[in-house]
Structure formats: structure tokens, C-alpha cells
Amino acid sequence: MSMDSDDGFIDKRFRSKLSWWVFGLVLTTILVYTLRGYLGWAVFGVFLYYVARPVARQLRQRGLSESTAAVITLGLVILPFVGILIVLASIAIVQLGTLEATDFERIVETLFPDGLPETVPTTEEEIYLFVEDFATDPTVGSVLEWGSGVLGAFVTAAYNLFITLLFAFFLLRDERRLSRWFRFEIVGEGTRVDEFAQAVDKGLRSVFFGYTLTILAIMVLTGIIYTLLNVIAPPGLAIPQVLLLAIVTGLASVIPLIGRSIVYAAIVVYLAVMAIQTDLTTLWFPITFYIVMGVFFDNIIRTYVRPSLSGRMFPTGLVLFAYILGPVAFGWYGIFLGPLLMVVATLFVQMELPRLLHGEAN
């Protein structure tokens, strides 16, 4: 074979390979543009996959098929877990909407010691006129239109949630097949990309599975303890909105060192003010609350619960910023996408950036 024929053969192979790369790039662009609206739900599906994966793997180790293990995990883990999330969110919303008027009155008395501004309706006549004006206001039609929009958004969210559950199911069922395909056909077993992908997988398991269980465990435990403390509380001096405060305490655990302490301090101040206003001898209750929650419970969480569930793979500050800045940057799904990007970026800086800076071989 002549040199010219060899060059022509190589050039033909290059053009063919380049054509396939261009086709792949165009196809990827079309898919990303078309499915961009489902990014949040896809990330949520990945989150559910990591939450449920340990259970599915345990079931497979006991001899169940991949499909059976995925179906059981979907029914016994994912669906109840999503239901718990919906119930917790609903409880928080309902309890926010059913706060007692006396709670608002204390806040108002603190903020407005000289009384409410005249623009706020306080008497029955003023409230009646306010409601009447609202009922005859032309904007009521827009409120009804808004209600129909909310219903449409609910139907859309339900459909997207169904798609997300299917996505998580197929990830659970086909994870071994997808893993083998990625390792052997795409990146190659034992390569740097393979090692990086495995590190990312371990990091997402730590953040999604570990931190989620930690937050849920704190919610459940604080709810139980708050309820038990209310049993021994003096008359008229009880922890208000127990379930709502338990949810807030769990979410505040994302903030390192001071997260739960802020919630405890707010409750102690509230109980102490109530005790001072009613009976000084009941000050033992806020003191007891702080000893139980701020000393014993917090030490148990920091010493045993958090390390055993979430580990210490990433600095707590990074996890905090990922959870806080994620929703601000991306919207509601940022609470899942933020930690995912944090894991990838942190591991890249730890594993690959030093090699790139020092010129080591990939």
C-alpha cells in the first residue's frame, strides 16, 4: 500500500470519527435543550436513588432479582420517604397557618409597645369593612385565576414526581449494568476517570444518604423529646408547635456548630419570658429544656449520630454552603443540585487539580 493511500485511509478515518463527534455533540445539545425543564426532577431522582440504594443492594445480596429488589425498595423505601417529605412540608405549612393569635399578640406588643398603627384593622367594624372591600375588589378575579394556576401547577408537579419515581426505579434496577457499561465501555477500568467517578459516587452517598438520615433522625428525636417535655411542663408553659419546631431543628442541623443552638436559644427565651410573666417558680422548665437539649441531646448528636450516619468526608462548612446557596442559585432543586456540584468540585480540587498543576501524568 502506498504512502498516499495510507494518508487517504487515515484522513478518511479521521473525517468519519469527527463526523460522529459532531453528531454526538448536536444530539447532546438537542437532548439538553429539550429536557432542561426536567433537570430538577432528574436530580431529585438521583437523590432518591442514593437514599434507597443500600436497601436495594441488601435485597439483591439475599438472592432477590434486580427487578424485584427495585420494586420492593420503591414500595417500602422511596414511596414512604417521599410521603414523609410531603407530610413534613404539609405539617410545617399547616402549623405556620394555625399559629395562635396570642403568639402574634406577644410579637406585636414587643414590636409596637405604643399600640398598632392605625392602618391595621383591629375592631370588628374595621375588619368587616376590610373584608367587604376585598370581596368587591376587582382583583378577586385574579385571585381565582391564581387558584386555577395553582391547581395546574399541582397536576404538573404530580406528573413530574411520577416520572422521577420511574427514573429512580430504573437507576436502582439497572445500576450494575450501567456501572459496568460506564467503567468498561466509556472510561476504562482502573483509569483516573474511573477512580474519580467512584470517589464522586462515594461522596454523593455520604451527602445524600448520610446527611438526609441525620436530618430525619434529628427531626424524629426532637419531636419525641419536645412532646415528652410538654408532659412535665407547668400549666400554661409548654413548647408551642412541637412538630413545626422539630422540623426546624432538623433543618437547622445543616448549619455547623450553632444551627440547633439557635433554635434551642429561641425556645428557651420564649419559655423564660412566659415564666417571668406568669410565675417565676416555673423558670425551672426552660432551664431543664436547655440542659436536656443543649447539653445531653446535642452531645449525643455530635458524638454518635452525625459521625455514624453522615461521616466526615467533606467539611461541614462546604455542605452548609451547598445546601444554602443551591436553592438560591438554581431554585427548589438546588437543595439537591448544590450538594452534587459541591461533591464533584471538591473531589476535583482534591484529586485532579494537584496533578494538573504539577504536570503529573493522567
Secondary structure, DSSP 8 states (H G I E B T S, - for coil): --HHHHHHHHHHHHHHHHHHHHHHHHHHHHHHHHHGGGHHHHHHHHHHHHHHHHHHHHHHHTT--HHHHHHHHIIIIIHHHHHHHHHHHHHHHHHHHT--HHHHHHHHHHH-TT---TTS--SHHHHHHHHHHHHHSTHHHHHHHHHHHHHHHHHHHHHHHHHHHHHHHHHHHHHHHHHHIIIIIII-TTSHHHHHHHHHHHHHIIIIIIIHHHHHHHHHHHHHHHHHHHHSS-TT---SSHHHHHHHHHHHTTSTTTHHHHHHHHHHHHHHHHHHHH-GGGGHHHHHHHIIIIIIIHHHIIIIIHHHHHTTSS-HHHHHHHHHHHHHHH-TTHHHHHHHHHHHHHHIIIIIHHHHHHT---
